[in-house]
Amino acid sequence: MAPGPGWRGCYGGVGSFQEEDVTSTESVASTLRELLAVLERLGVPCQAVGGLAARAHGATRALADLDFYVPDEHLASIAEALSHRVVRPPARHRDAHWDLIFMALTWGGWRIEVAGADSARVWSRTEGSWMPAGIDFAASQVREIGGVQVPVMPVDQLIAYKRGLDRPVDRLDVTELESLHPRGA
């Protein structure tokens, strides 16, 4: 997947993005605003995860895509409402890292991956087994991204999630997030 437009070095502090690169900030903000409006209209809770959540909590690496979890039962209605944006309909996917149902959209130059939270499992290298994704929409932390309020995975859960996945990109995020969010501080 190609990285989104620009989007390097835009972070200005925990919970917000500084508009150093106005084009990229506006691009992701516009996409998020429109996507979240559709999900709200459909009554679908969501939680941003992956690089987007890491960025919302202070990580600075470039984004490759925008990742969200939603309840499994809503994937079909999202696909129907956004059929003109669907590049991969909801279907089971299993690889070395994930076992889940997900769909992919393109919007504003971004690839958006929306996965079903209820049945999602991630391979934990630290545990050596498949683990439930453990998404709790009520526990989401709302962070501002380009002026848009986005529910994101709580930082401690995100660190544990990424530590378990243990891909090179996850190790980068974990190192940066742990330096920004020391435990017990």
N, C-alpha and C positions, 0 to 999 in steps of 0.2 A: 504494500500500500504506500502510495506517495504521501509525504507529509503535507499537511494543510498549508495554505498560503502563508508565507512569512513565519510568524508565530515563534520566533526565537527571542529570548530575553525580554519578554513583555511583562514579566511578573513584577509587581511592585510591593507586595506584602501579603501576609496570610489573609485569605478571604477576598482578595480583589486582584484585578489585573491592571497594571499601569498601561496607559495608551501610548507607549513609545512608538509602536508600529500601528498607526491608526487603521490602516487597511486590514491587517490581519485581525486586530481586535474587533473591528466592525464586522468582519467576515464571520468569525466564530460567534460573536454576540448575536448577529442577525439570524444565523442558523439556529442557535440555541433558543432564541426568543420565539421563532416560528415553530420549532419542534415542540417546545414545552407548551405553547398555546394549543397545539393539536392534542397533545397528551392530556392537558387539562380539560379541554372540550370533551374528550372521550372518557374522562374520569379515571385516567390511568396513572397510578403512582409510579415514580421512577427514581432511580439513583444513579448518578454518574459514577463511573469507576475508571480504572486504568489511568492512562496518562492525563486525561482531563481532570480527574479527581486529584491526582498528584500535583498538577499545576495549580488547582484551586487551593491546595494546602501549602504551596510554596515552592514546589520543584520547578526547575527552569528548562528542562530539556524540551526540544521541539515536539509538538504533537504529530502523531501519525494519523490518528482518527479520533472519533468521539464515541466512547463506549458507555452504554446504559444497560441497566437491568430493569425489567418490568415484571409484573406477575405473568406467568405462563399463559393464563387464560385470555390475556389481552393482545397477544401477538397477532392473531388473525384480524382483529378489528383495526389494529395499527396498520397492518399490511393493506387492508382494504382502503382505509382512509388516505393512505399515502402511496397508493399503487403506482402513481406516476413517478415516484422516487425510488421504488424498490428495485434493487439490482440483484438481490438474493432473497427469495421468499423464505418465510420461517421453515426451518428444517433442522433435524438433528445434525450435530457436528461433533465429532470426537477426534482429537489428536493427542499429542503428548502432554498438552497442558489443560485442555478443557473437554468436558463432556456436557453438552448443552444444546438447547434449541435456540437458534438465533436467526436474525434477518439482517440484511445490510441495505442501507439507503445511501443515495448521494444527494447532497444538499449544499448549496453555496460553495461548491468546490471541496467539500469535506465528505469523507466516508463515515457513515454513522452505523455502528453495530449495536443492535438492540437484542438482548438475550433474555430468555425466560429465567427468572430468578428461582422459582420453586424447585425445578428439577436440575438446576445447574450444579455441576461438580467441577472442582479444579484438582489437578494433580499436585499434591504437596510433596516437593522434594524433601522437605524437612521431616515429614511424617512417613514418606514412602508409600502413600496410599491416596486414593481419591477421597476428597473431603467435600461436604456440601459448601456451596458458595456462601451460605449464611447471610443472605441479604435481609435486612430489617429496615423497611422503608421508613418506619416511625423514628428510627435512630439516625436518619440522614442529617448531616450538618449542612445548613444552607450557606453557600458562599456566593459572593458576587463575582461574575465573570463578564467583563465588559458592560457592566450595568444591568446584567440579567441575574436574578436570584436562581441558583441552581442547587437542587438537593444532591449532595455528594456523600460517598462512603466516608464514615468517620475515620479520622487520620490513624488512630491505633489499629483499627480493623484493616485499613488500606495497607499499612506497613506489614501486618501479619500476612495478608493476602499475597502481597508482592514478595515477601520473604519466602513464602511457600512455593510460589511459582518459580522463583530463582532463575529467571532468564537474565541475560546481561542488562537489558533495559530496566528490569525490576530491581536489580542490584544498584543501579545508578539512582533510581528513585528512592529506594530504601535508605541509602547513604545520605542523600540530601534531606529527606524527610526527617530522619532521626536527628540530624544536626539542627534542624529548624524546630523540632518538637521533642526535646529531650523528656524522657519519662520522669515524672515526679517534679517537673519544673513548674 
